[in-house]
Amino acid sequence: IHQPSHRIFGMFDDVLVLAAGKTAYYGPRASALDHMVGLGLPPLEPGGSLAEYLLDVTNPDFTEAQQIDAILSSWRPKALEDHSQSKLPETIEPQTVAAQSAILLARLARMTLRD
């Protein structure tokens, strides 16, 4: 979601922050602030919105280009891959042909009754 409200942003587990079309941060929402502060950026003001903070620190209108470059260069592409791979569910056993047929027949019957 592009520029979500504070309330919606609080519902996210993970966030992807882009700057100049490149990944500035991807990972748990709760760790985003620590990541940015760890890069030497100012901390979030008390009562401030993390969503607004992330927009501000990656926006060239509010942050110097050198700082944005530092944010972008600190992000390792491998971190994105590691995070993405870490949450894959275990393989689910495929349905049998009989189970697939039963589902399709039920769907067909429902569609026929609706028409």
C-alpha positions as CSV (number, residue, x, y, z in Angstrom):
1,I,0.0,0.0,0.0
2,H,1.5,3.3,-1.1
3,Q,1.6,5.8,1.9
4,P,-0.8,4.1,4.3
5,S,-2.4,5.9,7.2
6,H,-0.9,5.5,10.7
7,R,-3.7,3.1,11.6
8,I,-3.4,0.9,8.5
9,F,0.4,0.9,8.8
10,G,0.1,-0.4,12.4
11,M,-1.6,-3.5,11.0
12,F,1.4,-4.5,8.8
13,D,3.8,-7.3,9.9
14,D,6.4,-6.4,7.3
15,V,7.1,-3.3,5.3
16,L,9.0,-2.5,2.1
17,V,10.4,1.0,2.0
18,L,11.6,2.3,-1.4
19,A,13.7,5.3,-2.2
20,A,14.5,6.2,-5.8
21,G,13.0,2.9,-6.8
22,K,15.4,0.9,-4.7
23,T,14.9,-1.0,-1.5
24,A,15.7,1.1,1.6
25,Y,14.3,-1.4,4.0
26,Y,12.3,-4.6,3.9
27,G,11.5,-6.5,7.1
28,P,9.4,-6.4,10.2
29,R,7.6,-3.1,10.8
30,A,8.7,-3.2,14.4
31,S,12.4,-3.3,13.4
32,A,12.3,-0.5,10.8
33,L,13.0,2.3,13.3
34,D,15.9,0.5,14.8
35,H,17.4,0.0,11.3
36,M,17.1,3.7,10.4
37,V,18.5,4.9,13.8
38,G,21.3,2.4,13.4
39,L,22.3,4.2,10.2
40,G,22.7,7.5,12.1
41,L,19.3,9.0,11.3
42,P,17.5,11.0,14.0
43,P,15.1,9.0,16.1
44,L,11.3,9.2,15.8
45,E,9.9,12.1,17.7
46,P,7.7,11.0,20.7
47,G,4.1,10.5,19.5
48,G,5.3,10.6,15.9
49,S,4.1,8.2,13.2
50,L,6.5,5.6,12.0
51,A,5.0,5.6,8.5
52,E,5.5,9.4,8.2
53,Y,9.0,9.0,9.6
54,L,10.0,6.4,7.0
55,L,8.6,8.6,4.2
56,D,10.5,11.6,5.5
57,V,13.9,9.9,5.8
58,T,13.7,8.5,2.3
59,N,12.2,11.5,0.6
60,P,14.8,13.8,-1.1
61,D,12.6,16.8,-0.2
62,F,13.3,16.3,3.5
63,T,16.6,14.4,3.6
64,E,19.9,15.1,1.9
65,A,20.8,12.9,-1.1
66,Q,23.9,11.6,0.7
67,Q,21.8,10.3,3.6
68,I,19.5,8.6,1.2
69,D,22.4,7.1,-0.6
70,A,23.7,5.8,2.7
71,I,20.4,4.2,3.5
72,L,20.3,2.5,0.1
73,S,23.8,1.3,0.2
74,S,23.3,-0.1,3.7
75,W,20.6,-2.5,2.5
76,R,21.9,-5.8,1.4
77,P,20.0,-7.5,-1.4
78,K,20.7,-10.8,0.4
79,A,18.7,-9.5,3.4
80,L,15.6,-9.3,1.2
81,E,16.1,-12.8,0.0
82,D,16.8,-14.1,3.5
83,H,13.7,-12.5,4.9
84,S,11.5,-13.7,2.1
85,Q,12.7,-17.3,2.3
86,S,12.4,-17.4,6.1
87,K,8.6,-17.3,6.2
88,L,7.7,-19.9,3.6
89,P,5.2,-22.4,4.8
90,E,5.9,-26.1,4.8
91,T,4.9,-27.9,1.7
92,I,1.2,-28.8,1.7
93,E,0.3,-32.2,0.3
94,P,-1.7,-31.8,-3.0
95,Q,-5.3,-32.9,-3.1
96,T,-6.1,-36.3,-4.6
97,V,-7.9,-36.5,-7.9
98,A,-11.0,-37.6,-6.2
99,A,-11.0,-34.5,-3.8
100,Q,-10.3,-32.2,-6.7
101,S,-13.2,-33.7,-8.7
102,A,-15.5,-33.3,-5.7
103,I,-14.6,-29.7,-5.4
104,L,-15.1,-29.0,-9.1
105,L,-18.5,-30.8,-9.1
106,A,-19.7,-28.8,-6.2
107,R,-18.6,-25.6,-7.8
108,L,-20.3,-26.6,-11.1
109,A,-23.5,-27.5,-9.3
110,R,-23.5,-24.2,-7.5
111,M,-23.0,-22.3,-10.7
112,T,-25.7,-24.2,-12.5
113,L,-28.2,-23.5,-9.7
114,R,-27.4,-19.8,-9.8
115,D,-28.0,-19.6,-13.5
